[in-house]
Structures are given as C-alpha cells and as structure tokens.
Amino acid sequence: MIAQFMDVRETAEYLNMSVQWVYREAPRVGLAPYRFGAGRNAKIQFKVSEVQAWIKQQKIEAG
C-alpha cells in the first residue's frame, strides 16, 4: 500500500486553516510533518491518514 501525502497548502485547505498555521502549529498539536529532500528544496508534507486520525481525535463529545 502506498502512503498518500498532502503538501502544506493542501493540508491547510483540508483543515480549513492557514498555511502559516500548518507550518507553525501543526507539529505542536501532534501533526507530524515529513521532509522530502534537503535544504531549500526540501518539501514538507503530511500523511493523509495521520491528518484524518488527528481530526477524529479533536472531536468534542457531547455530554
């Protein structure tokens, strides 16, 4: 099975957050970025399944 990834812009759109939020806050709240490449040409991406799992963890239970 091939892991699917989203770049920072796609992740921001998926979460309805800003690109700046994804860069600054996502790692702090538990969304682990993956770096492909090195230096200025490195691409930061997020695994789709991990983003979806993180979203489920944010659910507020009524009660």
ROFI-655799 format. One line per 5 residues: their letters; for each residue x negated, z, y of N, C-alpha, C, O. Coordinates in pm, 1 decimal. Each point is the difference from the previous one (the first is absolute). Layout:
A> X/Z/Y/X/Z/Y/X/Z/Y/X/Z/Y  ...
END
This chain:
MIAQF> -84.7/0.0/-118.3/84.7/0.0/118.3/-89.2/0.0/124.6/-97.9/74.2/7.4  132.2/-156.2/87.6/-78.3/-10.9/123.1/61.6/90.3/105.9/119.8/-6.5/27.5  -204.2/91.0/31.3/46.3/86.7/108.7/25.6/-85.5/123.5/-79.7/-87.8/33.0  189.1/113.3/33.7/31.4/-73.6/121.5/-31.6/86.6/120.6/25.7/120.4/0.5  -81.5/-183.0/101.0/-42.3/70.4/120.2/65.5/-60.0/123.2/38.4/-116.9/1.5
MDVRE> -26.3/200.4/103.0/47.6/-44.3/130.6/-110.0/31.3/101.0/-67.4/102.5/-9.9  50.0/-191.7/106.5/-96.1/31.0/105.5/63.0/100.4/96.8/115.3/39.5/-17.2  -190.2/0.7/117.3/46.7/104.3/91.4/126.7/-42.8/72.7/93.3/79.0/14.0  -89.5/-203.0/32.1/119.1/-48.8/72.4/122.3/1.1/-90.0/107.3/43.9/41.2  -123.1/-92.1/-164.1/112.2/-2.1/-94.2/46.1/141.7/-34.3/119.7/25.8/-13.1
TAEYL> -216.0/65.6/-1.5/33.6/138.7/-29.6/77.4/61.8/116.1/98.5/70.8/-21.0  -143.3/-97.8/142.9/69.1/51.2/118.4/143.1/-51.7/6.0/92.2/76.7/28.0  -72.8/-204.3/-53.8/134.7/-58.1/1.1/85.7/62.4/-109.5/116.4/32.5/23.4  -172.2/-15.6/-141.3/72.2/55.6/-114.0/47.7/142.0/30.3/110.4/38.9/-38.0  -195.3/38.1/107.1/32.9/139.4/32.4/74.2/13.8/132.8/42.5/109.7/36.2
NMSVQ> -26.9/-219.9/36.2/60.2/1.5/133.3/-78.6/91.5/93.9/57.1/77.0/77.2  -188.4/-87.6/-86.2/-90.7/78.3/83.7/-94.1/-98.3/70.3/-0.4/-119.5/-29.9  -78.7/171.2/122.9/-94.3/-86.0/71.0/-127.6/-19.2/-82.1/-31.5/79.9/-88.2  -40.8/-186.9/119.1/-129.5/-23.7/-63.5/-94.2/116.2/31.0/-76.0/43.7/-86.4  81.3/5.4/209.0/-85.2/112.2/38.0/30.7/122.6/-85.0/-91.8/71.1/-41.0
WVYRE> 219.7/-45.1/13.8/37.3/113.3/-84.4/-60.9/-15.2/-139.0/-52.0/96.4/-56.3  58.2/-217.7/0.9/-53.9/-22.4/-134.4/-149.6/29.4/-2.3/-48.1/67.8/-90.7  -25.6/-117.7/188.8/-144.2/27.0/3.7/-29.9/149.7/17.9/-86.9/54.5/-68.2  157.4/10.4/158.0/-32.0/136.7/38.5/60.9/105.2/-92.4/-68.2/94.1/-40.3  195.7/-109.6/6.8/72.6/106.6/-68.7/18.1/-19.8/-150.7/6.5/98.3/-73.9
APRVG> 1.5/-220.6/27.9/29.2/-22.2/-142.4/-94.9/75.7/-92.9/46.8/64.5/-93.8  -178.5/-69.8/116.2/-88.3/76.5/-90.2/24.5/151.1/8.0/-15.9/70.8/-99.5  54.5/-21.5/217.5/24.1/144.0/17.0/125.5/46.7/-72.5/8.3/115.6/-41.3  89.3/-204.3/25.5/126.0/39.5/-64.0/3.5/-35.4/-148.1/101.8/20.0/-66.2  -211.7/-72.1/14.1/-8.7/-22.3/-143.9/5.7/-144.5/-45.8/6.2/-26.2/-120.2
LAPYR> -8.3/-67.8/213.0/-4.2/-141.7/-37.6/-145.4/-45.4/-2.3/-63.2/-14.3/104.7  11.6/-7.7/-222.7/-141.8/-32.3/-14.3/-26.6/-147.1/28.1/56.9/-87.1/-65.8  -143.6/58.5/164.0/-37.1/-139.4/26.2/-106.3/-47.2/-98.9/-79.3/79.4/-50.5  79.1/-207.8/24.3/-102.4/-63.7/-83.0/-78.7/-93.8/89.8/58.5/-73.7/79.3  -189.8/75.9/-91.0/-85.3/-86.1/81.5/-56.8/-109.8/-89.2/-60.5/27.0/-103.7
FGAGR> 81.0/-149.5/145.9/-55.1/-115.8/-70.7/-101.1/-66.0/91.5/35.0/-45.6/108.8  -159.3/40.1/-151.5/-105.8/-55.9/82.4/-73.9/111.2/71.9/24.1/118.4/-23.4  -115.0/-158.9/111.9/-82.8/97.9/70.0/-14.2/-37.6/147.0/18.9/-115.3/39.0  -52.5/215.2/40.8/-25.8/-24.0/141.6/121.4/-47.7/76.1/113.3/37.1/-30.6  -138.6/-120.1/130.3/106.9/-47.6/88.2/98.6/-91.7/-70.5/112.5/-18.5/46.5
NAKIQ> -154.6/-39.2/-159.2/88.8/-91.3/-73.1/83.2/70.5/-106.0/75.9/-65.1/-71.8  -88.6/196.8/60.7/75.2/74.3/-101.2/150.4/-11.4/27.6/44.1/-0.1/115.0  30.8/-9.1/-220.5/145.9/-5.3/8.6/55.4/130.1/-55.1/-33.8/40.5/-111.2  119.1/25.3/189.4/64.9/122.3/-43.0/138.6/-37.2/-51.4/76.7/-67.8/68.4  -46.0/112.9/-189.4/129.3/-30.3/-58.9/54.9/123.7/-69.9/-73.1/94.9/-28.4
FKVSE> 202.6/-97.9/1.7/68.2/109.4/-67.4/70.9/-55.6/-122.5/57.4/-108.9/4.1  -62.0/185.1/-113.3/64.8/-42.8/-124.3/150.7/18.5/15.3/46.4/108.5/35.2  29.8/-214.6/-61.7/144.9/1.2/17.5/63.7/114.2/-79.1/84.3/72.1/53.6  -122.7/-54.6/-178.7/61.8/104.1/-83.3/-26.2/139.1/56.6/85.9/87.5/-11.0  -201.6/-65.3/70.8/-31.0/130.4/58.4/79.4/24.0/127.7/42.9/112.3/26.6
VQAWI> -23.2/-216.8/51.9/81.4/12.6/121.7/143.6/32.9/-39.9/62.3/87.2/60.6  -9.6/-155.5/-161.0/136.5/25.1/-45.4/14.7/141.8/-54.6/101.2/65.4/25.1  -200.6/-17.2/-99.0/4.5/136.6/-53.7/-4.9/101.1/114.1/70.1/101.2/-4.2  -152.5/-127.3/106.6/-9.9/89.9/114.7/134.5/8.5/71.7/42.8/107.9/41.1  22.9/-222.1/-26.6/131.3/-2.1/66.1/97.6/90.1/-75.1/73.4/76.5/62.6
KQQKI> -71.2/-84.2/-194.4/91.1/83.3/-78.8/-28.8/148.4/19.0/92.0/81.6/-4.7  -217.9/-45.6/26.0/-37.7/140.1/21.0/48.9/51.8/134.6/8.4/121.3/19.8  24.2/-211.3/73.3/42.2/40.6/133.4/149.5/31.4/6.5/49.7/44.3/103.5  20.7/-66.8/-212.0/145.8/18.6/-1.5/35.0/145.9/30.4/-59.4/92.3/-55.7  154.8/-73.7/143.4/47.1/133.4/34.5/127.2/24.8/-81.7/99.2/-71.9/12.1
EAG> -105.5/174.5/-94.4/114.6/32.2/-84.4/104.8/75.2/82.3/-31.9/92.8/74.2  156.8/-134.9/-89.1/109.3/69.6/68.6/23.0/134.6/-68.0/-9.6/12.2/-122.1  39.6/86.4/202.2/27.0/121.5/-69.1/3.6/119.3/82.3/22.6/109.7/-51.1
END
